[in-house]
Amino acid sequence: MLHRIIHNLRTFPQDVCYEWNGTAYRNSELYRLICRITRYLRKHNPSKQPVAVCGQKEFFMLASFLACACAGMAYVPIDASIPEERKKRILAQIRPVVTIDKTIELLAEDGEPLDLPEICMADEDVVYIIFTSGSTGEPKGVQITCRNLKSCMRWLESLCRIEHGVILNQASYSFDLSVADLYLPLLTRSSHFILEQGIQKDYARLFRALQASRAEMAVFTPSFLDLLLVDSSFNAELMPQFKTVLLCGEKLTPKTVELLFRRFPGIRLINCYGPTECTFAVTSAEITDPTDISIGTPKDDTDVYVVNDRMEALGEGKIGELLIVGESVGKGYLNLTGDSRFFQYQGRNAFLTGDYGYRKNQKLYCIGRKDTQIKLNGYRIELAEIENTLHRFEEIERAAVAAKKRDGKVTRIYAFVKMKPDSGLSASDIRAWLKTELPAYMIPRIQLVEQFPLTENGKVDTKALLEDMA
Ligand code: AMP
């Protein structure tokens, strides 16, 4: 896969590979920067420690990821918007010798010769580590191997059937949703068109970018698509080339599908399912009927079983937990050997997802979570991580975090907090402190309480607490 990418970059130097805010970058520029950064990495990171790459989807990030892969080093994308504290926690886990940021273009010398001596990444090497919310209060680093990524891209190429087009990117590089729209263009001679982070706060700019993109395909979360569909000018007139939308990461609702089909008659809608731990996604369904939203069937080299507590596969129509087995299953969490969700199943790598689902007429359906991991606006969040972070705050006696849902979708997170006597701190003080620890999308509404209501078995009754909340 890497050889093919490098081959494309060298063979078609004039192809546009990346577009950002009106500026188009060509393969020749990408290749040149990859060579420079690879040389820099070989010199400064001989022990091949994972490399932290910090930014907000700039061109140098794309070049750095590929340079790391060529140099045989895992890259760790870190979004520049996360608080310093969280960044420190991630860096403490990866202990990088080299951290790349926007200064890399100055640091990496522009010497000759340009040719990459060799590509040093083996199939079993970790190609990237993406950090997700961790229930213990520490972010968890998911390790994905080159072999996992190859398998994912092989599948996506045949699924998406795009060649020489433009693919829209929504997600930050620190979320694995972006893996699809980052690698697919490089393999299919297409252009990776960036929607800048936060652009959705300015609809006029966002819609200008959508129109200018001439995109044929996009990789979105359903929440982001909903946000676009709010405006009736998001339609086939604005984006006449738009033919395929790949959705992943959240439950897709009939309302979203109906509206999309009305605005873009004939559009191909692919609903993908899978956790970061299994390399972007493992199942897909082409949705044609808004009343039948399945997650479809697994990719060829990966199985998804519906299992009971004893890991026995259940038959059609029976609800159980989704167990992913095969080539897509990643290498486990960084520094966390023996996590019980990663194991061997009939001699193959397996990951127990925590998602409930069932199979009907050969298709899989995902119906919810077993635990308190949620999705809010497309972001994966462990409520326990917020709770554990609050418990690090000395003035807090006890905290309980819960998600308010409407029509099965999380609309808001609440943290119910009991302060220590005489603390004198307000809800906004806690919020301000949380902002130094957690990314913006994880910050809950804070509700101070005197006493926690308890359920019959003595646990905090979050249902009762949520009842009065909007
Ligand atoms: P992430 O690791 O951020 O990709 O989140 C993975 C989780 O998102 C899964 O374990 C599911 O709970 C949820 N998810 C992903 N895709 C879908 C989908 N198509 N339908 C319903 N839930 C999904």
Residues whose N, C-alpha, C, O or C-beta is under 5 A from the ligand:
A	BS01	AMP	C248 G249 E250 K251 L252 C272 Y273 G274 P275 T276 F280 I295 T353 D355 C366 R380
